[in-house]
Each structure stands twice: as C-alpha cells, then as structure tokens.
C-alpha cells in the first residue's frame, strides 16, 4: 500500500493504528454483490457526517454468514442481583 500511494511504510502503519485497522488479522475479503452498495454506503456515511437535527443515528451490523456458537459459560440468573440480595 505504501508503494501504491508513494508514502513510507511507517506512514501507512500510523494511519492504520490511528483508525484501529489490523489488516494482517483478516484472512480473506468478500466483496459485496449488492448493486446498490455505493448509494447505500453514501447514505449511511452522510448520516454520520451530517446527521439531521435532533436525530439519533444507529448502526446495526448484519453478519449473515456467521453462525452462532453454543455458550461456553452458563447463562446469567433471571433475577436481578443487587447488593441487598446477593445471597439469593
């Protein structure tokens, strides 16, 4: 990437670090087949950069290809524990 953009490798590393990017941890990349990706992406980024007045912007990430795993720890108790009923 440094050669492609004519910058030093340290510059690329600083940019990655500043944005929390770790491309060396990704084994593969799957390109979206969505025909309207650019339009949708533009809309979403526009909401973050210029949100409407008195609006909340929420983001939900869909990972359709990830399968839920079985729990490794038991579930939490149903009752709410507070400092006065810790022995319950």
N, C-alpha and C positions, 0 to 999 in steps of 0.2 A: 504494500500500500504506500509505503514511503517513496519508493521509486516512481510509482504511478502518479503521485502528486508532487514530486520533486521537493520533498521535505526529508528531514532526517528521521531515522527510526525512533529517536528519543521524543521527537515532536508527536509522532503517531501514538507512542506509549502514553505520553502526558494527556493527550486528548481522550484516549480510551479510559485512563484512570479517572479523569475528571467526570466522565459520564458513567462510570461503573461498568464499562464494557469488558467482557472477558471472552473474546472470540476463540481463544485457544481451548476453551472448555466445550465448545459446540462441535459435535461430531459430524453433523450434516445440516443442510439448509434446504427447506422445502419452499419453493416459490409458489405464491398464491395463484390459483387458476381463476380467481374472480375477475370477470370482465370489467366490473365497475370499481376495482380496487383504488385507482387513482382518485376518482370522485369521492369515494367514501373516506379515504385517508385524508384528503383535503378538507372535508367537512369536519372530521374529528380533530385534526390539528388546528383548524380555525377556531373551534370551540375552546380549546385550551389557550390559544394565543389571544383571542378576543372574545371572552365569554359575554353573553347578554347580561344586562343589568339585573341584579338580584336573582341570579340563576346559579344553580349548583351543577357542575359537570361531573358525572360519574362514569367510571370506566369498568366494564366487565369483560374479562378476557375469556374467550371461548377456546378450549383446547379439546377439540372433538376426537383427536386421535389418542388421547391419554386415557388409560383405563384406571379406575380407582382400585387401590390395593386394599387388602384386608388390614384391619388395625393390628398394630404390634403391641399396643397398650390397651388395657380395659377402658371402657367408656367412663365418663365422669358420672358421679351420682346425680340423680334427678333433682334432689333438693338443693337449695342454695345454702351454702355454709357461710355462717357469719361468726364473728368472734365469740358470740354467746352460745352457739350450738355446735361447737367444733367436735364434741364427743358423740354427736348423733350418727 
